[in-house]
Amino acid sequence: MAAAAAAMAAEEVEEALGLFTGIGLSEAKARETLRNGALSALLRRAVLQARSALGPALDKATGTLLYNTAARLKDPKHLGFLVGYIARREILTDLQLSAALEYVRSHPLEPLDVADFERACGVGICITPEQIEEAVEAVISKHRAELLAERYHFNMGLLMGEARSQLRWADGKTIKNEVDLQVLHLLGPKTEADLEKKPKVPKARLAPAEKQKVAVVENGDMGTETQSLLEQLRGEALKFHKPGENYKTEGYVVTPNTMALLKQHLAITGGQVRTRFPPEPNGILHIGHAKAINFNFGYAKANGGVCFLRYDDTNPEKEEEKYFTAIREMVEWLGYQPYKVTHASDYFDQLYTWALELIRRGQAYVCHQKVEEIKGHNPSPSPWRDRPVEESLLLFEDMRKGKFGEGEATLRMKLVMEDGKMDPVAYRVKFTPHHRTGDKWCIYPTYDYTHCLCDSIEHITHSLCTKEFQARRSSYFWLCNALDVYCPVQWEYGRLNLLYTVVSKRKIIRLVETGAVRDWDDPRLFTLTALRRRGFPPEAINNFCARHTVPQVGVTVAQATMEPHLLEACAREVLNEQAPRAMAVLEPLKVTITNFPAPKALEVLVPNFPADESRGFHKVPFHQTVYIEETDFREEADKGYKRLAPGQPVGLRHTGYVITVQNVIKDVSGRVIELEVTCTKSDVAEKPKAFIHWVSVPLACEVRLYERLFLHKNPEDPSEVPGGFLSDLNPDSLRVVHNALVDSSVRSARPFDKFQFERLGYFSVDPDSEEGKMVFNRTVTLKEDPGKV
């Protein structure tokens, strides 16, 4: 029997090969087609239908049209309709076929308007040679002067294009032949000069620095350098559907009511793009959410649309007011304003009404399986799946009235999802008061039930989600269509992850509980509140998303895992332009100038931005006593050492003075505690090898220096960290300098103000700062540490 089946299969393959080579495919192309089961089945149907009308011998032109129809047709139900036009010689060119395929894609409902279809595809239109001759003659007459001047160096494609635009259904080869003939008649045969290559106009070269520029996206607005975030998200860049053309998206389910619902949708939105950012208010947003925020708000902004901030508040057990507040703060901090702030709970009444309707339509039922029984991908089918509609309606009402305990009953939808999960839960019992609805409900909808319906209510055009939600796309389309409501389109993109960190809520809570970090905004984390506290500007985060992550959305759904140093590089670029300079000393060494040139402190003008002094100056006191970094002095100058040492003077930045060591004072242990120096005006002193920073009459401050929180790139990977992420903590992730000094120009700084401490790095004022004791967080060093790349 097996041998007979194999022989039959071989016969079918040979028959298909004969059919496919009979329409002009090479044997190699025919065999390649056979490997695609869906394509070969469609092509076989098309060829057999055409042969029944035209006979067994099909010319190659017809065969090409049949192959392209089978390969490019999205909805197989139209195959016979299109093949009929090809067989009757009413569709003769690939141009007509492309128009036909676009028409059926744009008109998914039966029956098609045949007259309108034929008009759209040029059926019955015959372009005569005389019409082609007249059109080409008119185009050449229009460009006669340029043709005579440039001769055969003129762009002949322009003539072709303009002639084709006048005669849409004309054969391209015929038009080209006519253009060639009339150009030859006008110009005569080519001369030697015509055969010479046209000299290329050299392109202006960009300076290396200009090549490296990347657009800075400030408050969601695009810059003019290279391709900005908004340029990447605008128009056709991502190949998304246009509002109201949902049905053109591959996999979108069309029902008899789809076109009417889309018409109502367009009447409400005016064809405007609508997106939404739907976070759960049970944790703080992290760097991955920054990509989602930029993508959702950015796509809407780039295309003249609006974006909703919708809280997915369907799990009252884990939701807290601080999360609602922090989420909106972070969205606005990144530079975006929601069109409207909504909550899933705004729609609880409507969602409940729809749940009743779903039961009435036989598409949902009340189930009593336990949570552990329905977990996983192969749970046993529910014994209550086919219970009567009226019984489920009564039991669902009992659920709402609190007659079932938690876990005793759920409402489940009758569908199988892409990942094989069967009958996802729509409602479950939870006796937890809701922060907005109080005790009104003891049943709450799930994400699978809520998300698509809230999108429908808000007339979202593009529901943008990360890749893990792809398995829920079938339930998204199914539920909207089961209830006959407007169905948006779900698009997925790859998640953004960073190495050397964790971002899951559960794991961050463990870090807080064990004391590894202080809270969600600990600057060693990559939550958005932590990044803000550490001093990362929002523009840097937006630029990071634009530069390293957005090009991957819409093109690939691959997960993006990025190195932290790429984000740090974005921060340096922005802070270099935004952070005014100041001077601070982390490990102070007292220096007394014995010949100080004035009886009291002098005032020194320091530029806020040395590269652009038009941006102003600030004053710092210069006194007989100054403080320098301990590391800027050595008792013995090694070869290559350029800073202060006996016999080796240095300049003090911005003062105009050079200091020379006269005396080294030590404590009883031999540690250097003070230097006595003399100063000389720099215009008369020999030019020193180095200039160092300093402070005088300074403010005491605390400085927190941060390193990576984890030692390994993937602390959650058991193969890399067998002991779990808590075993991978870096003991040197935080060093606190308690007795640092900073110049008095920063006295009025407020939390989150940013500075570049000269020669040390970029720093931000921490909210822990108090009167008389400022606290600074180091955001990033001035230069990238090669050891971290």
C-alpha positions in Angstrom: 0.0 0.0 0.0 2.9 2.4 0.9 4.5 1.6 -2.5 1.2 2.3 -4.3 0.8 5.7 -2.5 4.4 6.6 -3.4 3.8 5.7 -7.0 0.6 7.8 -7.1 2.5 10.8 -5.5 5.2 10.4 -8.1 2.6 10.4 -10.9 1.0 13.6 -9.5 4.4 15.3 -9.4 5.1 14.3 -13.0 1.7 15.5 -14.0 2.3 18.9 -12.3 5.7 19.2 -13.8 4.2 18.7 -17.2 1.6 21.3 -16.6 4.1 23.9 -15.3 6.7 23.3 -18.0 3.8 23.4 -20.6 3.2 27.1 -19.7 6.9 28.0 -20.2 8.5 27.4 -16.8 11.9 25.8 -16.8 12.1 22.4 -15.2 14.1 23.9 -12.3 11.5 26.7 -11.8 8.7 24.1 -12.0 10.3 21.9 -9.3 10.9 25.0 -7.1 7.2 25.9 -7.5 6.2 22.3 -6.5 8.0 22.8 -3.1 5.5 25.5 -2.3 2.3 23.5 -1.7 0.0 26.5 -1.7 1.4 28.1 -4.8 1.6 24.9 -6.8 -2.1 24.0 -5.9 -3.3 27.5 -7.1 -1.2 27.3 -10.3 -2.4 23.8 -11.1 -6.0 25.1 -10.8 -5.3 28.1 -13.0 -3.6 26.1 -15.7 -6.3 23.5 -15.9 -9.0 26.2 -16.1 -7.1 28.0 -18.9 -6.6 24.8 -20.8 -10.3 24.0 -20.6 -11.0 27.2 -22.4 -8.0 27.5 -24.7 -6.9 24.0 -25.3 -3.8 22.1 -24.0 -1.3 24.4 -25.8 -0.8 27.6 -23.8 1.6 30.3 -25.1 4.3 31.6 -22.8 2.7 35.0 -22.4 -0.5 33.4 -21.1 1.6 31.1 -18.9 3.4 34.0 -17.3 0.1 35.7 -16.5 -1.2 32.6 -14.9 1.9 32.1 -12.8 1.9 35.7 -11.6 -1.8 35.4 -10.7 -1.2 32.3 -8.6 1.9 33.8 -7.0 0.6 37.3 -6.2 -3.1 36.6 -5.4 -3.9 37.1 -1.7 -7.4 35.7 -1.7 -7.7 32.4 -3.6 -11.5 32.8 -4.0 -10.9 35.2 -6.9 -8.6 32.8 -8.8 -11.2 31.5 -11.2 -12.6 35.0 -11.8 -9.1 36.3 -12.9 -8.1 33.3 -14.9 -11.4 33.6 -16.8 -10.3 37.1 -18.0 -6.8 35.8 -18.9 -8.3 32.9 -20.9 -10.7 35.2 -22.8 -7.7 37.4 -23.7 -9.3 40.3 -21.8 -6.3 40.7 -19.5 -3.3 40.6 -21.8 -0.5 42.4 -20.0 1.2 42.4 -16.6 0.1 46.0 -16.2 -3.5 44.9 -16.5 -2.9 42.0 -14.2 -1.4 44.2 -11.5 -4.4 46.5 -11.7 -6.8 43.5 -11.4 -4.9 42.1 -8.4 -5.1 45.5 -6.7 -8.8 45.8 -7.4 -9.7 42.4 -5.9 -7.5 43.2 -2.9 -9.3 46.5 -2.4 -12.8 45.0 -2.9 -12.8 41.9 -0.6 -16.6 41.5 -0.6 -18.6 39.5 -3.1 -20.0 40.1 -5.6 -17.5 42.3 -7.4 -18.8 45.1 -9.6 -17.8 43.7 -13.0 -18.1 46.9 -14.9 -16.1 48.8 -12.4 -13.5 46.0 -12.3 -13.1 46.1 -16.1 -12.7 49.9 -16.1 -10.0 49.7 -13.5 -8.1 47.0 -15.4 -8.4 48.4 -18.9 -10.5 45.6 -20.2 -11.7 46.2 -23.8 -9.4 49.2 -24.2 -7.5 49.0 -27.5 -4.6 51.4 -28.0 -3.9 51.9 -31.7 -0.4 52.5 -33.2 -1.7 55.9 -34.3 -2.5 56.9 -30.7 1.0 55.8 -29.6 2.6 57.7 -32.4 0.7 60.9 -31.5 1.5 60.7 -27.8 5.2 60.1 -28.4 5.3 63.0 -30.9 3.7 65.3 -28.3 6.3 64.4 -25.7 9.3 64.8 -28.0 7.9 68.2 -29.1 7.7 69.3 -25.5 11.4 68.3 -24.9 12.7 69.2 -28.4 15.1 71.9 -27.2 16.7 69.8 -24.5 17.0 66.8 -26.9 18.8 68.9 -29.5 21.2 70.2 -26.9 22.0 67.0 -25.1 21.3 64.6 -28.0 21.6 61.0 -26.9 22.8 62.0 -23.4 19.2 63.1 -22.7 17.3 60.8 -20.3 15.1 58.9 -22.7 13.3 57.2 -19.8 11.6 60.6 -19.2 10.1 60.4 -22.7 8.9 56.9 -22.0 7.4 57.8 -18.7 5.4 60.8 -20.0 4.1 58.8 -23.0 3.1 55.9 -20.7 1.2 58.3 -18.4 -1.0 59.4 -21.3 -1.6 55.9 -22.5 -1.9 53.8 -19.4 -2.8 50.5 -21.1 -0.4 50.8 -24.1 2.3 48.1 -24.5 5.6 49.3 -23.1 7.7 47.8 -25.8 5.6 49.4 -28.5 6.0 52.8 -26.9 9.8 52.3 -26.5 10.1 51.4 -30.2 8.2 54.5 -31.2 10.3 56.7 -29.0 13.5 55.2 -30.5 12.2 55.7 -34.0 11.2 59.4 -33.5 14.4 60.3 -31.6 16.4 58.8 -34.5 14.4 60.8 -37.0 15.0 64.0 -35.0 18.7 63.5 -34.1 20.0 61.2 -36.8 22.4 58.3 -36.0 24.7 58.5 -33.0 28.0 60.3 -33.5 31.3 59.5 -31.7 30.5 62.3 -29.2 27.2 60.7 -28.5 28.9 57.4 -27.7 31.2 59.0 -25.1 30.1 58.6 -21.5 28.5 61.6 -20.0 30.9 63.0 -17.4 29.7 62.5 -13.8 29.1 65.5 -11.7 31.2 64.9 -8.5 29.2 64.8 -5.3 30.1 67.2 -2.5 31.9 65.2 0.1 30.7 65.4 3.7 33.3 66.0 6.4 33.8 62.9 8.6 32.1 64.6 11.5 29.0 65.4 9.4 28.8 61.8 8.2 28.5 60.6 11.8 25.7 63.0 12.7 22.4 61.5 13.8 19.2 63.4 14.2 18.3 64.6 17.6 14.7 64.2 18.4 13.7 66.8 20.9 10.2 66.5 22.5 9.1 64.3 19.7 10.1 66.8 17.0 12.5 65.8 14.2 15.8 67.5 13.5 17.2 68.1 10.0 20.3 65.9 10.2 20.1 62.5 8.4 16.9 60.4 9.0 15.1 61.3 12.2 12.6 59.2 14.1 9.6 60.9 12.5 11.1 60.4 9.0 11.5 56.7 9.7 7.9 56.4 10.8 6.3 58.7 8.2 4.0 57.5 5.4 5.1 54.4 3.5 8.3 53.9 5.5 6.9 51.0 7.5 4.5 49.6 4.8 1.5 49.9 7.2 -2.0 50.1 5.8 -3.7 53.4 5.3 -6.6 54.2 7.7 -9.8 52.5 6.5 -7.8 50.1 4.3 -7.5 47.5 7.0 -8.6 44.7 4.7 -5.4 45.2 2.6 -3.4 43.8 5.4 -2.3 40.2 5.1 -4.2 37.9 7.4 -7.0 40.5 8.1 -10.4 38.8 8.3 -13.1 40.2 6.2 -16.8 39.6 7.0 -20.0 40.7 5.3 -20.0 43.7 7.7 -16.4 44.8 7.3 -16.8 47.5 4.6 -19.8 49.1 6.3 -17.9 49.2 9.7 -14.8 50.7 8.0 -17.0 53.3 6.4 -18.4 54.2 9.8 -14.9 54.2 11.3 -13.7 56.7 8.6 -16.7 58.9 9.3 -15.7 59.1 12.9 -11.9 59.5 12.5 -11.8 61.5 9.3 -9.1 59.1 8.0 -6.8 60.1 10.8 -4.1 57.7 12.1 -4.9 56.6 15.7 -2.5 54.7 17.9 -2.5 53.9 21.6 0.1 53.2 24.3 -1.6 50.7 26.7 0.7 50.1 29.8 -0.4 48.1 32.8 -0.3 50.3 35.9 1.4 47.7 38.1 5.0 48.8 37.6 7.4 51.5 36.4 8.1 51.9 32.7 11.6 50.7 31.5 13.8 51.3 28.5 11.8 48.8 26.4 8.7 50.9 27.0 10.6 53.9 25.6 10.7 52.1 22.2 6.9 51.4 22.5 6.3 55.1 23.5 8.4 56.4 20.6 6.8 54.0 18.2 3.2 54.6 19.1 3.3 58.3 19.7 6.0 58.8 17.1 4.0 57.0 14.3 0.9 59.0 15.1 2.8 62.3 15.2 4.7 61.5 12.0 1.5 60.9 10.1 -0.6 63.7 11.4 -2.5 61.4 13.8 -3.1 61.1 17.5 -2.1 58.7 20.3 -4.1 57.6 23.3 -2.6 56.8 26.7 -4.8 54.0 27.8 -4.2 52.3 31.2 -4.9 48.6 31.0 -6.3 48.6 34.6 -8.0 45.2 34.5 -6.0 43.6 37.4 -6.9 45.6 40.6 -4.7 43.4 42.8 -1.5 44.8 41.5 -2.4 48.3 40.6 -1.3 51.4 42.6 -1.8 55.1 42.1 1.9 55.8 42.0 2.3 53.7 38.9 -0.5 55.7 37.1 1.3 58.9 38.0 4.7 57.7 37.1 3.7 56.3 33.7 2.1 59.6 32.6 5.1 61.5 33.9 7.5 59.4 31.8 5.4 59.7 28.6 5.5 63.5 29.0 9.1 63.5 30.1 10.0 61.8 26.7 8.2 64.8 25.1 4.8 63.4 24.1 1.4 64.6 25.1 -1.5 62.0 24.9 -4.4 63.0 22.7 -6.6 61.5 25.5 -5.9 59.6 28.7 -8.3 56.7 29.1 -8.6 53.5 31.1 -9.8 50.0 30.2 -12.1 50.5 33.2 -13.9 53.3 31.4 -15.4 50.7 29.2 -16.3 48.0 31.8 -20.1 48.4 31.3 -19.8 48.1 27.5 -17.4 45.1 27.8 -19.8 43.3 30.1 -22.7 43.9 27.6 -20.5 42.5 24.8 -19.7 39.5 26.9 -23.4 38.7 27.3 -23.8 39.1 23.5 -20.8 36.8 22.9 -22.6 34.1 25.0 -25.9 34.6 23.2 -24.1 34.1 19.9 -22.7 30.8 21.2 -19.1 32.0 21.2 -18.4 32.0 24.9 -19.3 29.8 27.9 -18.9 29.6 31.7 -16.2 27.1 32.7 -15.3 25.6 36.1 -11.8 24.2 35.3 -9.2 25.3 37.8 -6.4 27.6 36.7 -3.8 24.8 36.8 -6.0 22.7 34.6 -6.1 25.1 31.7 -2.5 26.2 31.9 0.1 25.3 29.2 -0.4 24.4 25.6 -2.1 21.0 25.8 -4.7 21.3 28.6 -7.7 18.9 28.5 -10.8 20.3 26.7 -13.4 21.9 29.0 -16.3 19.6 29.7 -18.5 22.7 29.9 -17.7 23.9 26.3 -21.0 22.9 24.9 -23.3 23.9 27.8 -26.5 25.6 26.8 -26.4 29.4 26.1 -29.1 30.1 28.7 -27.2 28.2 31.3 -24.0 30.2 30.6 -26.0 33.5 30.7 -27.3 32.6 34.2 -24.0 31.4 35.5 -22.2 34.5 34.2 -24.8 36.7 36.0 -24.0 34.6 39.1 -20.3 35.4 38.6 -21.1 39.1 38.5 -23.2 38.8 41.7 -20.3 37.2 43.6 -21.9 33.8 43.9 -18.7 32.0 42.8 -15.4 32.2 44.7 -12.1 33.2 43.0 -11.0 30.3 40.7 -14.4 28.6 40.7 -15.7 30.0 37.4 -14.4 31.8 34.3 -15.9 32.9 31.1 -14.0 31.5 28.1 -14.1 32.3 24.4 -14.5 29.5 21.8 -11.4 29.8 19.7 -7.9 28.3 19.2 -5.0 30.8 19.1 -1.9 30.7 16.9 0.2 29.2 19.7 -2.3 26.4 20.1 -3.8 27.8 23.3 -7.5 26.9 23.3 -10.5 28.9 24.6 -8.7 31.8 26.3 -10.3 33.3 29.4 -12.4 36.4 29.0 -13.5 37.1 32.6 -12.4 35.8 36.0 -13.6 36.4 39.6 -11.6 38.7 41.8 -13.0 40.1 45.1 -10.7 43.1 45.0 -11.9 46.7 45.0 -10.9 48.6 41.9 -9.2 52.0 42.3 -11.7 53.6 40.0 -14.9 51.5 40.1 -14.7 50.5 43.8 -16.8 47.5 44.7 -19.0 47.7 41.6 -17.4 44.6 40.0 -16.1 41.3 41.3 -15.4 40.0 37.8 -12.7 41.6 35.7 -11.9 41.1 31.9 -8.6 39.7 30.8 -6.1 41.3 28.3 -7.2 38.8 25.6 -10.8 40.0 25.9 -10.2 43.7 26.7 -7.5 44.9 24.4 -9.0 44.5 21.0 -12.4 45.8 22.1 -10.9 48.9 23.7 -9.0 49.5 20.5 -12.3 49.1 18.6 -14.1 51.5 20.9 -11.4 54.2 20.5 -11.2 53.5 16.7 -7.5 52.8 16.8 -6.2 52.4 13.3 -2.8 50.7 14.1 -2.6 48.5 17.2 1.2 48.3 17.7 2.4 45.6 20.0 5.6 43.6 20.7 6.3 40.3 19.1 5.0 38.1 22.0 1.5 39.4 21.3 1.5 37.8 17.8 0.0 34.7 19.3 -3.0 36.8 20.3 -3.6 38.2 16.9 -6.1 35.5 15.9 -8.2 36.2 19.1 -7.9 40.0 18.3 -9.5 39.6 14.9 -11.8 36.8 15.9 -13.4 38.7 18.9 -14.1 41.9 17.0 -15.7 40.0 14.1 -17.6 37.7 16.5 -19.3 40.8 17.9 -19.6 42.6 14.5 -17.7 45.6 15.7 -15.0 47.7 14.0 -11.7 45.6 13.8 -8.4 47.5 13.9 -5.2 46.0 12.6 -2.6 44.6 15.0 1.1 45.1 14.0 4.0 43.5 15.9 7.5 44.7 16.3 10.6 43.3 18.1 11.1 44.0 21.8 14.0 46.1 23.0 16.2 44.6 25.6 19.5 45.8 27.1 22.4 43.6 28.3 23.7 43.7 31.9 20.3 44.4 33.3 16.8 43.0 34.2 13.6 44.8 33.4 10.8 42.4 34.6 8.6 43.8 37.3 9.0 40.6 39.4 12.8 40.7 39.3 13.0 44.4 40.1 10.8 43.9 43.1 13.2 41.1 44.2 16.1 43.5 43.8 14.3 46.1 46.0 13.2 43.6 48.6 16.8 42.2 49.0 18.3 45.6 49.2 20.3 45.3 46.1 18.8 48.5 44.8 16.9 51.2 46.7 13.7 51.4 44.6 12.4 51.4 41.1 14.3 54.6 40.4 17.7 53.4 41.6 20.1 54.8 38.9 21.6 51.4 38.3 18.4 50.2 36.8 17.1 50.8 33.4 13.6 51.9 34.3 12.7 55.3 32.9 12.5 56.9 36.3 16.0 55.5 37.1 17.4 56.8 33.9 15.9 60.2 34.6 17.4 60.2 38.1 20.8 59.2 36.9 20.7 62.2 34.5 19.9 60.7 31.1 18.2 63.4 29.0 14.9 62.3 27.3 16.3 63.4 24.0 19.1 60.9 24.4 16.6 58.0 24.9 14.5 59.1 21.9 17.7 59.3 19.8 18.7 55.8 21.0 15.3 54.5 19.9 15.5 56.3 16.6 19.1 55.2 15.9 19.3 51.7 17.1 15.7 50.3 17.4 13.1 51.9 15.2 14.7 50.8 11.9 13.9 47.2 13.0 10.2 47.7 13.4 7.9 47.0 10.5 10.8 45.4 8.7 11.6 42.6 11.2 10.1 41.5 14.4 13.4 40.2 15.7 14.1 41.0 19.3 16.7 43.8 19.6 19.2 43.3 22.4 21.5 46.3 22.7 24.7 47.1 24.6 24.3 49.9 27.3 27.3 51.8 25.9 25.1 52.6 22.8 22.6 54.4 25.1 25.5 56.1 27.0 26.9 57.4 23.7 23.6 59.0 22.9 23.6 60.6 26.3 27.1 62.0 25.8 26.0 63.6 22.5 23.1 65.4 24.0 24.8 66.3 27.3 27.7 67.8 25.5 25.3 70.3 24.0 23.1 70.8 27.0 25.1 70.4 30.2 27.0 73.6 31.3 30.5 73.1 32.7 31.4 73.3 36.3 34.4 72.1 38.4 34.3 69.5 41.1 36.9 67.6 43.1 36.1 64.0 44.2 39.2 63.4 46.4 40.3 66.8 47.6 43.9 67.8 48.3 44.4 71.2 49.9 46.7 73.6 48.1 47.8 76.9 49.7 49.1 79.6 47.3 51.7 81.4 49.4 52.1 84.4 47.1 48.4 84.8 46.2 48.2 88.1 44.2 45.3 89.7 46.1 44.2 90.2 49.7 40.9 88.5 49.1 39.3 86.1 46.7 39.3 86.9 43.0 36.4 86.2 40.7 37.2 84.0 37.7 34.9 83.9 34.6 34.4 80.3 33.4 32.5 79.7 30.1 29.4 77.6 30.4 30.3 75.9 27.1 34.0 76.5 26.1 33.3 75.6 22.5 30.7 78.4 22.2 31.4 81.3 24.6 28.3 83.1 23.2 26.3 80.8 25.5 27.5 82.7 28.6 29.8 82.5 31.6 29.6 81.9 35.3 31.7 83.2 38.1 33.7 81.1 40.5 35.8 82.4 43.4 39.6 82.0 43.2 41.1 82.1 46.7 44.5 81.6 48.4 43.3 78.1 49.3 42.2 75.8 46.4 41.5 72.1 46.2 42.7 69.8 43.5 42.3 66.0 42.9 44.7 63.9 44.9 45.5 62.0 41.7 46.7 65.3 40.1 49.8 65.3 42.3 52.7 63.0 42.6 55.8 63.4 44.7 57.8 61.8 41.8 56.9 62.5 38.2 57.2 59.3 36.2 57.9 59.3 32.5 54.8 60.5 30.7 53.2 62.0 33.8 52.2 65.6 33.0 50.4 66.9 36.1 51.6 68.5 39.3 54.9 67.3 40.9 57.9 68.9 42.6 59.7 70.7 39.8 56.8 70.2 37.4 54.3 73.1 37.4 50.7 73.0 36.1 48.2 75.5 35.0 44.9 76.1 36.9 42.1 76.1 34.4 40.5 79.4 33.6 42.6 81.4 36.2 45.5 82.5 34.0 48.0 81.2 36.6 50.6 78.5 36.8 51.4 76.9 40.2 54.7 75.4 41.3 55.2 73.2 44.4 57.3 74.7 47.2 56.5 72.4 50.1 54.8 69.1 50.6 53.0 68.7 54.0 52.2 65.2 55.3 50.4 63.7 58.3 52.0 61.3 60.8 51.4 58.4 58.5 53.3 60.0 55.7 50.2 60.8 53.6 50.2 64.1 51.7 47.6 66.4 53.2 48.5 69.8 51.8 50.7 71.5 49.3 52.2 74.9 49.5 52.8 76.5 46.1 53.6 79.7 44.4 51.7 81.1 41.4 52.9 82.9 38.3 50.9 84.6 35.6 50.6 82.2 32.7 51.6 84.8 30.1 55.1 85.1 31.7 55.6 81.5 32.9 56.8 78.7 30.8 53.9 76.9 29.2 53.1 73.9 31.6 52.6 70.4 30.3 49.0 70.3 31.7 46.1 72.3 33.1 44.1 70.8 35.9 40.7 71.6 37.4 40.3 72.9 41.0 37.7 74.4 43.4 38.0 77.3 45.8 35.5 78.4 48.5 33.6 75.2 47.4 30.4 73.6 48.4 30.5 70.2 50.1 28.6 67.5 48.2 28.1 63.8 47.9 28.9 62.1 44.6 27.5 58.7 43.5 29.5 56.8 40.9 27.7 54.0 39.1 28.9 50.9 37.3 26.9 48.1 35.8 24.6 46.4 38.3 25.4 42.9 36.9 28.7 41.2 36.0 27.4 39.2 33.1 25.7 40.3 29.9 22.7 38.0 30.5 22.1 37.7 34.2 18.8 35.9 33.6 20.4 33.2 31.5 21.0 30.0 33.5 23.7 28.9 31.2 25.6 32.2 31.8 24.6 32.6 35.5 23.7 29.3 37.0 23.1 30.7 40.4 20.3 33.1 39.2 20.4 36.9 38.7 20.7 37.8 42.3 24.1 35.9 42.4 25.4 38.0 39.6 25.3 41.4 41.4 28.4 43.6 40.9 29.7 44.5 44.3 31.3 47.7 42.8 28.1 48.9 41.1 27.9 52.0 43.4 30.7 54.0 45.0 29.7 56.9 47.2 32.1 59.8 47.6 30.9 61.5 50.8 33.3 64.5 51.0 33.5 65.7 47.4 33.7 69.5 46.7 32.0 71.4 43.9 32.4 75.0 42.8 29.7 77.5 44.1 28.3 78.2 40.7 25.9 75.2 41.1 24.5 76.4 44.4 21.0 77.2 42.9 20.8 73.9 41.0 17.6 71.8 41.3 17.0 68.1 41.1 17.7 66.7 37.7 19.8 69.7 36.6 22.8 68.5 34.6 26.4 69.5 34.5 29.7 68.5 33.0 32.2 68.4 35.7 35.4 69.2 33.9 37.6 66.2 33.3 35.3 63.9 35.4 32.1 63.3 33.4 28.4 64.3 33.2 26.5 64.6 36.5 22.9 65.2 37.6 21.5 66.7 40.8 19.8 63.9 42.8 16.5 64.5 44.5 18.2 63.5 47.8 19.9 66.8 47.8 19.3 69.0 50.9 20.2 72.5 51.9 23.9 72.5 52.6 24.6 69.1 51.1 24.1 68.5 47.4 24.1 65.0 45.9 25.2 64.3 42.4 24.8 61.2 40.3 27.4 60.5 37.6 25.4 59.9 34.4 28.3 58.8 32.2 32.0 59.4 31.9 33.3 61.9 29.4 34.6 59.2 27.2 33.5 55.6 26.6 35.5 53.0 28.6 37.0 50.7 25.9 36.8 47.9 28.5 33.0 48.0 28.5 32.4 47.9 24.8 
